[in-house]
Amino acid sequence: MDNEVSKGRPVSTPIEPSAETLSGFRTLDIRTDRLLSSWLREAGVPDGALKTNELAPDFLLPEANGKLVLSLELRQTAPLIVTFVYGTWSPLCAAGLRALHGATPSIRAAGARAIAITPETGDSPRNFKRDRRLDMEILSDLDLGVSLSFGLVSVVPAEIKSRLLQRGLDLSAPNGFSFWMLPMPATYVLDQRGIIRRACVGPDSITGAKTATVLAALSELDGPKPRP
């Protein structure tokens, strides 16, 4: 079993964002990120999260610039890496998205595509992509419908909600809805039929976007195909 990506079940490997990543965020955001990660680790990975060899649902979501992106069109032309994040305010998620960006040339050389999905709406995804010069599509999961279909959504407990508000983060603002729910961070590698070939689910799983991990999963797509 790989330390970051499991062939048979979701896994989580604790990591800490680098000092370079943390330097662009408020102390409150860093503390909030660590609070969320601790809560999700203690809560455990949802049993309902999609796993390897299952069929991933197709979806239609707006990209940061407003363009609608259909996953069916993307994965029919190339294997697809899909990363779910809390939001672009999160240092942990920023670390994962930067790793995914760094892996993009090698991912493309392997004939694949990579996208990220956030519950945020408005200017936040677009500004994040522009300011960090990320060469990838960041899609807005406006009502968490796609995250729900992957089995990744967790309800934020009242105690955690209170602590987040005390630390200056109101999730209803960036996410555009009043209910407090978050997607569990996750990275999936889909083949061209939409079959999940790798599933990494948990608070630290977006680090599964590292070049070696993703390319290892992509290289196996040339071998025998699993049954849906």
N, C-alpha and C positions, 0 to 999 in steps of 0.2 A: 504493500500500500504506500502510495506517495504521501509525504508529510502534509501536502497542501491540497491535493485532489484525490478523492477516493473513487475507485471504479465501481464500488457497490453501494455506498451510502454517503450522505453528507458528512463532512468533517469540519473541524475548526482548529486552527493552529494559532495561538496567541502571538501577536506581533505588536511592536510599538512604532508609530510613525517616526520618521527621522527628524532630526533637529531642523533640517532644511524645510521639510514639509510643515512642521509646526510653526516656523517663523512667520508664516503668512496669516496666522489666525490669532484671534483674541484668546487670552487666558481662559475666559469663560467658555469659549467654544471647545477648547482642549479638555477642560474639566467635564463639560457636558458629554463629550464624545466618550471619555473614559467611563463615565457613569452609565451611559447607554450600553457600552460593551460589557461592563460588569453585570448589569441586569440581564442582558441577553445570554451571557454565558451561564449564569445561575438558572435562568429559565429553561435552558436547553434548546437544542435545535428542534423546530416543529416537526412532529412525525409526519405531517401532511405535505412537507416539501417534496417537490418532484425529485426523482432520483435517476441514476444512470440506467439506460435502456428503456426509459419511459418516453412517450411522445410528448414533446413540448407544444403548448398551444400557440397558434399563430396570433398575431396582434397587429393593430394599426395605431400608431402613436405619432404625435407631432414632434418634430426635431426642434432644437433650440432656435432655429431661424424661422420656425413656423411650418416648414415643409412636412407633409405627412409621409411616414415611413411604414411600409408593409413588410413584416418579417418574412412572409411567404416568398416575396420577390427576392429578398436578400439571400435567404438560405437555399433557394433553388439554384442560384448561380454560384454559390460558394458556401463552405462550412461557416458557421456563425458563432462567435463568442459573445455571450450576453452577460453583462455585469449589472447587478442591482445594487443601489447605494441608498443610505439614509437620506443624503442630500449633499449638495456641494459645499455647505457650511462645515461639514465634518472633516477634521484632519485625517482620520482613518480612511475615509472614502476618497479624499484628495490624494492620499498616498497610493491607493489602488488605481485611481484613474490615471495618475502619472505613470505608474508601472505599465498600465495598458497602453498608454500613448507611446511609451518607450519601446514597447514590443510591436507596435503597429507595422513598421517596415518588414520585420521578419514574418509577422502574421500574413501580410499581403504577399510576401514572397512564397509563402506556403499555399497561396491561393484561397485564403480565408478573409473574413470581415470581422470587425469588432464594433460593438455598440454598448452604450451605457444607458441605464434607465433610472430616473430619479422621480420621486413624487412631487418635486417642486414645479411650480408654474411661474409665469411672468419672465422677468429679465434675468433671474439668478442663473439658470443653466447657460443662457447665451453669454452672459458676462464672464462666467467661470471659464467657459471654453475659449473666449476671446483673450482674456487676461493671461491665461496659462498656455495659449497657443496650442491647444490640443487638437490633434488631427484625428478626430473621431466624431461620430454622431452621438449626441446626448439627447435622449428622448424623455418627454414628460409623461409620466403615468398619472394622468389628471385625477382619477378617482380611485387609484390603487387597484383597478380592475385587473391589470396584467399581473401585478405582484400577487394578488389573490389567486389568480388562475395557476400560478406556480407554487402556491401553498406557502408563501413567504411572509404573510402579514401577521403582525403581533399587535394586540391592543396594549397601549401604554397604561400601566396601573396608575391609580390616583396618586400614590406616594411619589412615583417617578415623575408624573406630570407636575406635581407641586414643586419638586426640586428643580425641574427644568425651568419652570416659570421664575423661580427665585434666582436662577442663574442667567436669566435674560433671554431664554429661547421659548417662543410661542410657536409651536409647530403649525398652528392653524394659519399663520401668516404666509410662510413660504410655500406651504402645500395647498392653500386655497380652499380648505374645507375645515369645518369646525370639530369633527371628531378626531380624537388622538389615536392614530394608528401609524405604525412604521413598517416598512418592508425589512425583512431580515436580509442583510447583505449576502450576496451570492454571486458565484460565477459559474455559468454553464457553457459547455462546448456542444454545439448542435451540428449534426451532419446535414447533408442536403435534403434528407427526407424529414428532418425535424426531430430525429431521435437524439436524445441526450447521451453523449458519449463520455462526458465527464460532468460531475456535479460536486461543487464545493460550496457548502452553506454554513453560515455562522458569522459572528461579529467580525472576524478577521479574514474571511474567505476571499475578499476581493484582492488580496495579495496573490491569489491564484492566477492573476493576470501576468505574472512574471513570464518573461520570454521562454525560459526553458520548460516551464510547466505547460504552457499553452501549446508550444510547438511539439512537445512530447505527445499530447493528446491528439493534435492534428495529424501527426505522422502515422498514428494508428488507423486513421480513416482509410488508408490504402489497403488495409488488411480485411479479413472477413467482417461482414456487416452484421450487427446484432438484429434479431427479429423485433419488430415493434410490439 
